[in-house]
């Protein structure tokens, strides 16, 4: 063994710390190795907005209007509905098909496309599209009712033409 410093005896510690210093160092090292995992964050549900209290003391809950979630598809929905009301069914269908490519799970888009096809005189397509909308309505009874009404209207239109 080679000694670098002839004045130090063999086996002498390189760092001279008091016992308290060694204990503090060991505590810091052990604490750094063990950590508590962060608590999972809870997802909060958005609370419905409430209107100011009425004179009787009751507050009215204000829900956002039903419609496509994506603002672009909402605008396209409105454009298509305006085209439908003008009788421009080709523009309405093309606009809704583009909107559905953006947001294919929006039942409102499928329902409007069904209505446009029904207004354009294609009841078979209208029924098929209303059935497609039923796959996405979830627990929204008003949309489910609208789909079944469109299916009924499409079937009546087919029966009237036979």
C-alpha positions in Angstrom: 0.0 0.0 0.0 1.2 3.5 -0.9 0.8 6.3 1.6 0.4 9.7 0.0 1.1 11.6 3.2 3.8 10.1 5.4 2.5 11.9 8.4 -0.9 10.2 8.5 -1.0 6.8 10.0 -2.4 3.9 7.9 -6.2 3.5 8.2 -6.8 7.1 9.3 -10.2 8.5 8.1 -10.0 11.0 5.4 -12.8 13.2 6.7 -13.0 13.8 10.5 -16.6 14.5 11.4 -18.0 14.4 14.8 -20.6 11.6 15.5 -23.5 14.1 15.2 -22.3 15.1 11.7 -22.2 11.5 10.5 -25.7 10.9 11.9 -27.0 14.1 10.2 -25.4 13.0 6.9 -26.9 9.5 7.2 -30.4 11.0 8.0 -30.3 13.3 4.9 -29.2 10.5 2.6 -31.9 8.1 3.9 -34.6 10.8 3.7 -33.6 11.6 0.1 -34.0 7.9 -0.9 -37.5 7.5 0.6 -40.2 9.8 -0.4 -44.0 9.8 0.0 -45.7 9.6 -3.4 -47.8 12.6 -4.1 -51.5 12.3 -3.4 -53.6 11.8 -6.5 -55.4 14.9 -7.6 -59.1 14.7 -7.7 -61.0 15.7 -10.8 -63.7 18.1 -10.0 -66.9 18.2 -11.8 -67.8 21.7 -13.1 -70.6 23.1 -11.0 -73.6 24.5 -12.8 -73.8 28.2 -12.8 -76.6 29.7 -10.9 -78.5 32.9 -11.6 -78.9 35.5 -9.0 -81.6 34.7 -6.4 -85.1 35.5 -7.4 -87.3 37.7 -5.1 -88.8 34.5 -3.7 -85.4 33.4 -2.5 -85.0 30.6 -5.1 -82.0 30.4 -7.3 -82.3 29.0 -10.9 -79.7 26.6 -12.2 -78.4 27.7 -15.7 -77.1 24.8 -17.8 -75.1 25.4 -21.0 -77.2 24.8 -24.0 -77.0 21.4 -25.6 -74.9 21.2 -28.8 -71.6 20.1 -30.2 -68.7 20.6 -27.8 -66.2 21.9 -30.3 -66.7 25.6 -31.1 -65.9 25.1 -34.8 -68.4 22.3 -35.2 -71.0 24.4 -33.3 -70.5 27.2 -35.8 -70.7 24.7 -38.7 -73.9 23.2 -37.1 -75.4 26.7 -37.1 -74.3 27.4 -40.7 -75.8 24.1 -41.9 -79.1 24.8 -40.1 -79.3 28.2 -41.7 -78.7 26.6 -45.1 -81.3 24.0 -44.4 -83.9 26.7 -43.5 -83.1 28.4 -46.8 -83.6 25.1 -48.6 -80.0 24.8 -49.6 -79.7 21.1 -48.7 -76.5 20.4 -50.6 -74.6 23.1 -48.7 -76.1 22.0 -45.4 -75.1 18.3 -46.1 -71.6 19.2 -47.1 -71.1 21.5 -44.1 -72.4 18.8 -41.7 -70.2 16.1 -43.2 -67.2 18.3 -42.6 -68.3 18.9 -39.0 -68.8 15.2 -38.4 -65.2 14.5 -39.6 -64.1 16.9 -36.9 -66.4 15.7 -34.1 -67.8 12.3 -35.1 -69.3 11.7 -31.6 -71.6 14.7 -31.6 -75.2 13.4 -31.9 -76.5 16.9 -32.6 -74.6 16.9 -35.9 -75.9 13.5 -36.9 -79.5 14.6 -36.0 -79.3 17.7 -38.1 -77.9 15.8 -41.0 -80.8 13.4 -40.6 -83.2 16.3 -40.6 -81.6 17.8 -43.7 -81.9 14.5 -45.6 -85.5 14.1 -44.5 -86.2 17.7 -45.8 -84.4 16.9 -49.0 -86.6 13.9 -49.6 -84.2 11.1 -48.7 -86.0 9.3 -45.8 -83.9 6.2 -46.0 -80.7 8.2 -45.3 -82.6 10.2 -42.7 -83.5 7.1 -40.8 -80.0 5.7 -41.0 -78.4 8.9 -39.8 -80.9 9.2 -36.9 -80.0 5.6 -35.8 -76.3 6.6 -36.0 -77.1 9.6 -33.6 -78.7 7.1 -31.1 -75.2 5.6 -30.6 -73.9 8.9 -29.2 -76.8 10.4 -27.2 -75.8 8.7 -24.0 -78.3 9.7 -21.2 -79.6 12.8 -23.0 -83.3 11.9 -23.3 -84.2 15.0 -25.4 -81.7 13.9 -28.1 -82.9 10.3 -28.0 -86.5 11.5 -28.4 -85.4 13.7 -31.3 -83.7 10.7 -33.0 -86.8 8.5 -32.6 -89.0 11.3 -33.9 -86.8 11.6 -37.0 -87.0 7.8 -37.5 -90.7 7.9 -37.2 -91.0 10.8 -39.7 -88.7 9.0 -42.1 -90.8 5.9 -42.0 -94.0 7.8 -42.5 -92.5 9.6 -45.5 -91.5 6.2 -47.0 -95.1 4.9 -46.4 -96.6 8.0 -48.0 -94.7 7.5 -51.2 -95.7 3.8 -51.6 
